[in-house]
Structures are given as structure tokens and as C-alpha cells.
Amino acid sequence: MADLSDSNRRVQLLLWGGIGVVALIAVVLISTGGGGGSGFRFLGQGEAEESNGSAPDTVTVGRQIHEVGDEGTPVPVADSVEEFAADHGDPPNTDFARLRIPSINVNAPVGRWIVDGSTMPEPYGPVDVAFYDLSDWTGLGGFPGEGANAVFGAHVDLNRYVTYADDHYRGPAVFWYLDQLTPGSIIEVDYAGETLRYAVVWTEQVPASGAVDWSQYFSSNVAVDSITLYTCGGEFDSASASYTDRLVVRAERIQ
């Protein structure tokens, strides 16, 4: 990466160039996921995998669980993050850290994924969070507790076969309630033998369409040791199996 403007263009390409199916580009990001692995879904694509040609998209299934009609319309039953974790344990290679958000009942293992300029790997499934090592990107990212901006991402929902578990998952994922965080919400990161505590300072819905300067969200140039959480947001379009927005949450170290 020669300069920041060049990195900005590359980051945008990463995030949007392949995102439709790949995301932060790639095909493994929240991708390792499509039916067999496809791309960064949390950056923008909730999986709407076909099963016998009729499987409903994940978000539709999940939202219906919490929005039962007054007429008592039958509601599809979605899988549970907690039950899936209890049945299958943590995914492999997710002992880099642990992320907890008490207010929305998140207690998730974190895997470290190196962003090498061509892909932004996705978490293994519905229960884990990805920490993005952006060391190859000048001016972006950082490690927890080191004074920069550690970037984390996870699925908001999922509908696909999960390889490590040898099982299909369809329902809300670990960041399903991330949009409920508000300034002051506490986020804890267990990393390198200590617990780092952060408080949310802002949340932002970023349009999925159009040019977005993602370096402003992933920049390592922050006044206070920070973390940035990222997932899909906005409305789900079943026709394109994608979300209208991306949800970004910034938190700063308090302890």
C-alpha cells in the first residue's frame, strides 16, 4: 500500500468489489459460508440458501420469530446460537480472544483472520466473531488494548451448512441484536490474559450501495484505544438476499 488514498480505494474494493457474494470481499469471509463457502456475508449478505428449492431466507425466518401475527399465524422455528454452541462447541482456531456484550447476551469465541489484501475472511458460523488483523494495511486496524482500532465482525444471521459442525444452521447469529447497543453499552474483550472493557460511543448505519470510505471506520488513528464491530444492518431484501445497510459500532476503552 503506497499511500492512504490508495488504501482507501483498496479497502472499498475489498468491502464492496466482491461483496455481493463475497464480502469484505472474498469468498471466505462471512463466506466460507454460502452453502459451502462463499464470501463475506456479514459485510452485506445474509445467506438465503436453497434447500429443496424452498428454504426461506434467514432474516425472514428470524424476524418472524419475534413478530408473531395477531391472527396466530404459524411461525417458522429458527435455530439458536446458544443451542448450536452447546451441541457443537466452539469452532476451531477461535481462541484468539473472547468477546462479551452483557446487554445483548453475547459471549463469543474470537478467531484471528489476516486480511492479506484480497480477502476479508468470514467467521466459521453463527456463534463466532472474527478479529481482522489489518497489519498489512498501513493506517488501518490494530490489536485490542494497544491504542489503535481493533476491528471485529460477525454474522447477523445465517442459513447454510456449517462445515466444522457438520450441521445446517438457519436463524439469528451472534450479532443479531447488535443494533440494540447504545452509547454507554459495555463490551468486554478477553485478550492476552486480561479483560479489556470498552463503552460504546456511537453506532452508525452505512448504506450498502454507493461509494463508502471504509478507512474512516477502520482507521487506526484514534484518540483512545478503540474497537469497531461490524455486521449487516437495515432491511433485508429477499429478492437479492442482501441487506440495505451495514451496521458499525465504535467503542472506546474505559478499563
TORPA-158613 format. One record per residue (C-alpha): residue in three letters; residue number from 1; y, z negated, x negated. Coordinates in steps of 0.001 Angstrom, whole numbers, plus 500000, padded with zeros to 6 digits. Each point is the difference from the previous one (the first is absolute). Example, Ala and Ser with C-alpha at 12.3 -4.5 7.8 and 13.67 -1.06 7.14 Angstrom:
2
+------+------+--------+--------+--------+
! resn ! resi !     c2 !     c3 !     c1 !
+------+------+--------+--------+--------+
!  Ala !    1 ! 495500 ! 492200 ! 487700 !
!  Ser !    2 ! 503440 ! 500660 ! 498630 !
+------+------+--------+--------+--------+
//
This chain:
255
+------+------+--------+--------+--------+
! resn ! resi !     c2 !     c3 !     c1 !
+------+------+--------+--------+--------+
!  Met !    1 ! 500000 ! 500000 ! 500000 !
!  Ala !    2 ! 503151 ! 501164 ! 498350 !
!  Asp !    3 ! 502672 ! 498351 ! 502133 !
!  Leu !    4 ! 500523 ! 498125 ! 503264 !
!  Ser !    5 ! 501000 ! 503073 ! 502008 !
!  Asp !    6 ! 496828 ! 501684 ! 498877 !
!  Ser !    7 ! 497996 ! 496896 ! 500875 !
!  Asn !    8 ! 501608 ! 499946 ! 503425 !
!  Arg !    9 ! 498817 ! 503528 ! 500644 !
!  Arg !   10 ! 496532 ! 499173 ! 498770 !
!  Val !   11 ! 499820 ! 496859 ! 502108 !
!  Gln !   12 ! 501050 ! 501968 ! 503066 !
!  Leu !   13 ! 497363 ! 502586 ! 499250 !
!  Leu !   14 ! 497444 ! 497248 ! 499587 !
!  Leu !   15 ! 500920 ! 498335 ! 503204 !
!  Trp !   16 ! 500525 ! 503031 ! 502141 !
!  Gly !   17 ! 498632 ! 503034 ! 498273 !
!  Gly !   18 ! 496431 ! 499237 ! 500660 !
!  Ile !   19 ! 500474 ! 497302 ! 502407 !
!  Gly !   20 ! 499013 ! 501588 ! 503115 !
!  Val !   21 ! 496622 ! 499413 ! 499003 !
!  Val !   22 ! 500392 ! 498463 ! 496888 !
!  Ala !   23 ! 502658 ! 497872 ! 499582 !
!  Leu !   24 ! 501834 ! 498521 ! 497517 !
!  Ile !   25 ! 498267 ! 502916 ! 499446 !
!  Ala !   26 ! 496862 ! 500395 ! 499114 !
!  Val !   27 ! 496875 ! 500002 ! 501500 !
!  Val !   28 ! 499005 ! 496716 ! 499234 !
!  Leu !   29 ! 502633 ! 497797 ! 500783 !
!  Ile !   30 ! 499750 ! 498693 ! 503286 !
!  Ser !   31 ! 497671 ! 502701 ! 499722 !
!  Thr !   32 ! 497025 ! 499389 ! 498721 !
!  Gly !   33 ! 499913 ! 499959 ! 503227 !
!  Gly !   34 ! 499699 ! 502622 ! 502462 !
!  Gly !   35 ! 496577 ! 500319 ! 501049 !
!  Gly !   36 ! 498943 ! 500072 ! 496487 !
!  Gly !   37 ! 503089 ! 499589 ! 498073 !
!  Ser !   38 ! 503122 ! 501856 ! 500277 !
!  Gly !   39 ! 503360 ! 498683 ! 499332 !
!  Phe !   40 ! 502711 ! 497450 ! 500273 !
!  Arg !   41 ! 499848 ! 499202 ! 503673 !
!  Phe !   42 ! 502161 ! 496939 ! 499967 !
!  Leu !   43 ! 502844 ! 501999 ! 498706 !
!  Gly !   44 ! 499862 ! 501838 ! 503076 !
!  Gln !   45 ! 496771 ! 500867 ! 501550 !
!  Gly !   46 ! 498013 ! 497818 ! 502322 !
!  Glu !   47 ! 496560 ! 501511 ! 499973 !
!  Ala !   48 ! 498853 ! 501705 ! 503167 !
!  Glu !   49 ! 496486 ! 500848 ! 499018 !
!  Glu !   50 ! 497763 ! 501983 ! 502301 !
!  Ser !   51 ! 496723 ! 498443 ! 501044 !
!  Asn !   52 ! 497908 ! 502243 ! 502210 !
!  Gly !   53 ! 503274 ! 501755 ! 500656 !
!  Ser !   54 ! 501543 ! 497255 ! 502080 !
!  Ala !   55 ! 500971 ! 496955 ! 497935 !
!  Pro !   56 ! 503500 ! 498757 ! 500958 !
!  Asp !   57 ! 502556 ! 499460 ! 497282 !
!  Thr !   58 ! 500151 ! 496534 ! 498505 !
!  Val !   59 ! 503495 ! 499114 ! 501048 !
!  Thr !   60 ! 499389 ! 500913 ! 503592 !
!  Val !   61 ! 496909 ! 497828 ! 499997 !
!  Gly !   62 ! 501800 ! 497108 ! 498354 !
!  Arg !   63 ! 503111 ! 500073 ! 502152 !
!  Gln !   64 ! 497935 ! 500073 ! 503160 !
!  Ile !   65 ! 498340 ! 496773 ! 498974 !
!  His !   66 ! 503341 ! 498242 ! 500281 !
!  Glu !   67 ! 501313 ! 501927 ! 502964 !
!  Val !   68 ! 497462 ! 499572 ! 502773 !
!  Gly !   69 ! 501155 ! 501770 ! 503155 !
!  Asp !   70 ! 500908 ! 498033 ! 503106 !
!  Glu !   71 ! 497356 ! 501913 ! 501907 !
!  Gly !   72 ! 497323 ! 498597 ! 497741 !
!  Thr !   73 ! 499264 ! 503352 ! 498377 !
!  Pro !   74 ! 497047 ! 499742 ! 497588 !
!  Val !   75 ! 501231 ! 499501 ! 496440 !
!  Pro !   76 ! 498121 ! 501309 ! 496938 !
!  Val !   77 ! 498801 ! 497260 ! 497674 !
!  Ala !   78 ! 501309 ! 500313 ! 496447 !
!  Asp !   79 ! 498469 ! 498652 ! 496825 !
!  Ser !   80 ! 501421 ! 496835 ! 498443 !
!  Val !   81 ! 501238 ! 499669 ! 496423 !
!  Glu !   82 ! 498689 ! 496435 ! 499866 !
!  Glu !   83 ! 496558 ! 500923 ! 501289 !
!  Phe !   84 ! 499746 ! 503007 ! 497710 !
!  Ala !   85 ! 500884 ! 497843 ! 496991 !
!  Ala !   86 ! 497498 ! 497354 ! 501049 !
!  Asp !   87 ! 497261 ! 502599 ! 500392 !
!  His !   88 ! 500671 ! 501990 ! 496840 !
!  Gly !   89 ! 501995 ! 497785 ! 497645 !
!  Asp !   90 ! 502862 ! 501200 ! 497818 !
!  Pro !   91 ! 499959 ! 503585 ! 498737 !
!  Pro !   92 ! 499155 ! 500533 ! 496313 !
!  Asn !   93 ! 502730 ! 499637 ! 497393 !
!  Thr !   94 ! 502353 ! 498049 ! 502246 !
!  Asp !   95 ! 500340 ! 496885 ! 497870 !
!  Phe !   96 ! 503349 ! 500997 ! 498469 !
!  Ala !   97 ! 501823 ! 497640 ! 502358 !
!  Arg !   98 ! 499959 ! 498602 ! 503506 !
!  Leu !   99 ! 502772 ! 500520 ! 502535 !
!  Arg !  100 ! 500661 ! 497569 ! 502840 !
!  Ile !  101 ! 502497 ! 500236 ! 502836 !
!  Pro !  102 ! 499446 ! 496858 ! 502116 !
!  Ser !  103 ! 502198 ! 501051 ! 502922 !
!  Ile !  104 ! 497818 ! 503047 ! 500756 !
!  Asn !  105 ! 496672 ! 498571 ! 498793 !
!  Val !  106 ! 499619 ! 502261 ! 496973 !
!  Asn !  107 ! 497745 ! 498747 ! 497201 !
!  Ala !  108 ! 498937 ! 503079 ! 498094 !
!  Pro !  109 ! 498444 ! 500931 ! 496670 !
!  Val !  110 ! 502106 ! 502283 ! 497817 !
!  Gly !  111 ! 498772 ! 502808 ! 497779 !
!  Arg !  112 ! 502005 ! 501565 ! 497186 !
!  Trp !  113 ! 500523 ! 503748 ! 500221 !
!  Ile !  114 ! 501675 ! 501940 ! 497192 !
!  Val !  115 ! 502332 ! 502728 ! 501223 !
!  Asp !  116 ! 499611 ! 502678 ! 497373 !
!  Gly !  117 ! 502439 ! 502517 ! 501374 !
!  Ser !  118 ! 497656 ! 501938 ! 502212 !
!  Thr !  119 ! 498553 ! 497472 ! 502418 !
!  Met !  120 ! 500864 ! 496726 ! 501608 !
!  Pro !  121 ! 496545 ! 498645 ! 500818 !
!  Glu !  122 ! 499397 ! 498333 ! 503298 !
!  Pro !  123 ! 498284 ! 496686 ! 500697 !
!  Tyr !  124 ! 496233 ! 500051 ! 500481 !
!  Gly !  125 ! 500087 ! 499119 ! 503669 !
!  Pro !  126 ! 501603 ! 497911 ! 502752 !
!  Val !  127 ! 499899 ! 496617 ! 498251 !
!  Asp !  128 ! 501499 ! 500590 ! 496529 !
!  Val !  129 ! 503457 ! 500597 ! 498565 !
!  Ala !  130 ! 500865 ! 502364 ! 497143 !
!  Phe !  131 ! 502305 ! 498959 ! 497161 !
!  Tyr !  132 ! 501564 ! 503110 ! 498479 !
!  Asp !  133 ! 500303 ! 499940 ! 496239 !
!  Leu !  134 ! 502962 ! 502321 ! 499407 !
!  Ser !  135 ! 500168 ! 499398 ! 496255 !
!  Asp !  136 ! 499974 ! 503775 ! 499374 !
!  Trp !  137 ! 503112 ! 500396 ! 502156 !
!  Thr !  138 ! 503151 ! 498948 ! 498175 !
!  Gly !  139 ! 502171 ! 497749 ! 502125 !
!  Leu !  140 ! 497480 ! 499473 ! 502777 !
!  Gly !  141 ! 497781 ! 497096 ! 501039 !
!  Gly !  142 ! 498996 ! 496971 ! 497974 !
!  Phe !  143 ! 497450 ! 497180 ! 499948 !
!  Pro !  144 ! 500260 ! 496877 ! 502181 !
!  Gly !  145 ! 502112 ! 497216 ! 498519 !
!  Glu !  146 ! 501410 ! 502049 ! 497134 !
!  Gly !  147 ! 503490 ! 500583 ! 501385 !
!  Ala !  148 ! 499574 ! 503532 ! 501293 !
!  Asn !  149 ! 498722 ! 501447 ! 503296 !
!  Ala !  150 ! 496244 ! 499845 ! 500649 !
!  Val !  151 ! 498951 ! 502593 ! 502579 !
!  Phe !  152 ! 497123 ! 499386 ! 502425 !
!  Gly !  153 ! 498571 ! 502147 ! 502770 !
!  Ala !  154 ! 497293 ! 499718 ! 502632 !
!  His !  155 ! 498767 ! 501674 ! 503155 !
!  Val !  156 ! 501584 ! 499141 ! 503315 !
!  Asp !  157 ! 496840 ! 501195 ! 501749 !
!  Leu !  158 ! 496897 ! 501985 ! 499186 !
!  Asn !  159 ! 497356 ! 502156 ! 501646 !
!  Arg !  160 ! 497405 ! 501195 ! 497503 !
!  Tyr !  161 ! 496841 ! 499329 ! 498066 !
!  Val !  162 ! 500610 ! 497391 ! 497290 !
!  Thr !  163 ! 497856 ! 500823 ! 496995 !
!  Tyr !  164 ! 499699 ! 496606 ! 498305 !
!  Ala !  165 ! 498932 ! 498383 ! 503272 !
!  Asp !  166 ! 497778 ! 502871 ! 501141 !
!  Asp !  167 ! 501510 ! 499551 ! 503441 !
!  His !  168 ! 502521 ! 501645 ! 502311 !
!  Tyr !  169 ! 503218 ! 498153 ! 500822 !
!  Arg !  170 ! 502358 ! 500742 ! 502868 !
!  Gly !  171 ! 502906 ! 497703 ! 500771 !
!  Pro !  172 ! 503009 ! 498142 ! 498645 !
!  Ala !  173 ! 500079 ! 499502 ! 496219 !
!  Val !  174 ! 501467 ! 497319 ! 497753 !
!  Phe !  175 ! 503658 ! 501083 ! 500436 !
!  Trp !  176 ! 499754 ! 500448 ! 503777 !
!  Tyr !  177 ! 502615 ! 497319 ! 500678 !
!  Leu !  178 ! 502229 ! 500694 ! 496990 !
!  Asp !  179 ! 502757 ! 501150 ! 502348 !
!  Gln !  180 ! 500273 ! 496441 ! 501314 !
!  Leu !  181 ! 501376 ! 498659 ! 496715 !
!  Thr !  182 ! 503646 ! 498977 ! 499981 !
!  Pro !  183 ! 502402 ! 498682 ! 497355 !
!  Gly !  184 ! 498646 ! 496688 ! 498781 !
!  Ser !  185 ! 496327 ! 500761 ! 500669 !
!  Ile !  186 ! 497915 ! 498687 ! 497102 !
!  Ile !  187 ! 497659 ! 502144 ! 497916 !
!  Glu !  188 ! 497749 ! 498454 ! 497344 !
!  Val !  189 ! 498361 ! 501808 ! 497116 !
!  Asp !  190 ! 497260 ! 498330 ! 497959 !
!  Tyr !  191 ! 500248 ! 501717 ! 496623 !
!  Ala !  192 ! 499164 ! 499113 ! 496392 !
!  Gly !  193 ! 499054 ! 496438 ! 500859 !
!  Glu !  194 ! 503040 ! 499041 ! 502066 !
!  Thr !  195 ! 501303 ! 500366 ! 503518 !
!  Leu !  196 ! 503263 ! 501918 ! 500265 !
!  Arg !  197 ! 502013 ! 499497 ! 503185 !
!  Tyr !  198 ! 502405 ! 502568 ! 501399 !
!  Ala !  199 ! 502253 ! 500088 ! 503060 !
!  Val !  200 ! 500703 ! 503211 ! 501916 !
!  Val !  201 ! 503607 ! 501146 ! 499620 !
!  Trp !  202 ! 499871 ! 503253 ! 501969 !
!  Thr !  203 ! 497737 ! 502442 ! 501802 !
!  Glu !  204 ! 500663 ! 503671 ! 500607 !
!  Gln !  205 ! 498445 ! 502805 ! 502012 !
!  Val !  206 ! 500216 ! 503215 ! 497981 !
!  Pro !  207 ! 499539 ! 503367 ! 501769 !
!  Ala !  208 ! 496844 ! 501790 ! 498929 !
!  Ser !  209 ! 501642 ! 503394 ! 500273 !
!  Gly !  210 ! 502800 ! 501266 ! 497803 !
!  Ala !  211 ! 500946 ! 499273 ! 496403 !
!  Val !  212 ! 499732 ! 496352 ! 499020 !
!  Asp !  213 ! 501080 ! 498540 ! 496666 !
!  Trp !  214 ! 497089 ! 497634 ! 499519 !
!  Ser !  215 ! 501295 ! 498830 ! 496626 !
!  Gln !  216 ! 502511 ! 497798 ! 501843 !
!  Tyr !  217 ! 497106 ! 498083 ! 501544 !
!  Phe !  218 ! 497668 ! 499964 ! 496990 !
!  Ser !  219 ! 502652 ! 499512 ! 497302 !
!  Ser !  220 ! 499331 ! 497304 ! 497419 !
!  Asn !  221 ! 503738 ! 499366 ! 499705 !
!  Val !  222 ! 500311 ! 496922 ! 502218 !
!  Ala !  223 ! 502183 ! 496923 ! 499648 !
!  Val !  224 ! 497173 ! 497582 ! 500852 !
!  Asp !  225 ! 496261 ! 500198 ! 499391 !
!  Ser !  226 ! 498810 ! 501933 ! 503063 !
!  Ile !  227 ! 497078 ! 501520 ! 501831 !
!  Thr !  228 ! 500000 ! 502983 ! 502343 !
!  Leu !  229 ! 497378 ! 500463 ! 502711 !
!  Tyr !  230 ! 499384 ! 503403 ! 501510 !
!  Thr !  231 ! 498046 ! 501405 ! 502958 !
!  Cys !  232 ! 500268 ! 502375 ! 502962 !
!  Gly !  233 ! 502447 ! 499228 ! 502759 !
!  Gly !  234 ! 501713 ! 501353 ! 503077 !
!  Glu !  235 ! 498136 ! 501855 ! 502703 !
!  Phe !  236 ! 496596 ! 501586 ! 499621 !
!  Asp !  237 ! 499702 ! 503696 ! 500834 !
!  Ser !  238 ! 496424 ! 500633 ! 501088 !
!  Ala !  239 ! 500486 ! 503765 ! 499745 !
!  Ser !  240 ! 500705 ! 499869 ! 496274 !
!  Ala !  241 ! 498184 ! 496704 ! 499360 !
!  Ser !  242 ! 503053 ! 498688 ! 498173 !
!  Tyr !  243 ! 502814 ! 497479 ! 500324 !
!  Thr !  244 ! 503659 ! 500796 ! 500465 !
!  Asp !  245 ! 501161 ! 497459 ! 497400 !
!  Arg !  246 ! 499088 ! 497977 ! 496953 !
!  Leu !  247 ! 500611 ! 496248 ! 500053 !
!  Val !  248 ! 501434 ! 498438 ! 496831 !
!  Val !  249 ! 500310 ! 496221 ! 499511 !
!  Arg !  250 ! 501872 ! 498467 ! 497066 !
!  Ala !  251 ! 499579 ! 496345 ! 498981 !
!  Glu !  252 ! 501545 ! 498004 ! 497146 !
!  Arg !  253 ! 498512 ! 497202 ! 497923 !
!  Ile !  254 ! 500819 ! 496482 ! 501114 !
!  Gln !  255 ! 497422 ! 498046 ! 497996 !
+------+------+--------+--------+--------+
//
